[in-house]
Amino acid sequence: MQIEDSDIIDNEIEEYFQIGQKLSIIRLFTDEEDDENYPSYVKDIDDNAIFIDLPTKLGIRVPVHVEDILEITVLTNACAFSGKVVVLDIQTGDIDGLWASMPEMLEKIQRRDFKRWEMKFPLKICVMSENRVVEEINGESFDISGTGISISSKYTVPHNKDYRIKFQYKDINADLKANFIHLHYDTVKKNYVLGFEFIDIDRHITDKIHKLGILFELDLRRKGLI
C-alpha cells in the first residue's frame, strides 16, 4: 500500500488496524474541553470493529462511555492518518479495553492540523548568498511543527538573507529552505530564540515531523510528564 501518497483512505481500512498497531485517541464532544492525545493500541479486531486499549492519564483511566465519539490517529511508518469512531462497548476485568466501530475513512493529517512540539536536537542554520553557504550557525531546536521551527542559539542571524535549516533527527534528514520571521532573547538561558518558516517543504518531511511529534507527546504522557 502506498499510504504516503494517499490523502484519504476509504477502502480496505481494516488493513491499517493490525493487532499491536499504535494509535492515539482524542475524545470529542465531551462536557469538558479535551484535545489531548492519549496513547493506545489495537488489541483485537472482530466483525468491522476494533478492540483498543483504554486511554489513561498519569495511570488513571480517562472517562469514556458507550456512544462517545473518538478521533483516532493511526501512526504508520511514513505518516499519520485520523478517523472518527463510535464507542460500542467498554470492557473491564482481566482484559481492559473498548470496542469501537471501524472508521468509515481515514484522512491524512494536513499542515493546518500541526501542533508545535518541544523536541530537542542539534542543527545548523545556513546563511545563504547566491546559493552558497556563507555562514553556518550552530543551534538546537526549541520547538518544531510541520510548517516551521524555533531555534535556540547563542548567536543571532543577519536579516534579509536566505536561509537553510539542516538537521538529522530520528528518520528525518532535512535540508530545508526557510524564512526568518521572529527573534527574542531568552534572559534565563541567555540564548536567542530564532523563528523560521519552512518554504516549499516536501510533504513527506511534514508527515514524518507530525508522526514524530505525536510519538513524542505520547511518550511524555506515558512518563507522566504531561
Secondary structure, 3 states (H helix, E strand, C coil): CCHHHCCEECCCHHHHCCCCCEEEEEEECCCCCCCCCEEEEEEEEECCEEEECCCEECCEECCCCCCCEEEEEEECCCCEEEEEEEEEEEECCCCCEEEEECCCCEEECCHHHCCCECCCCEEEEEEEECCEEEEEEEEEEEEECCCEEEEEECCCCCCCCEEEEEEEECCEEEEEEEEEEEEEEECCCCEEEEEEEECCCCHHHHHHHHHHHHHHHHHHHHCCCC
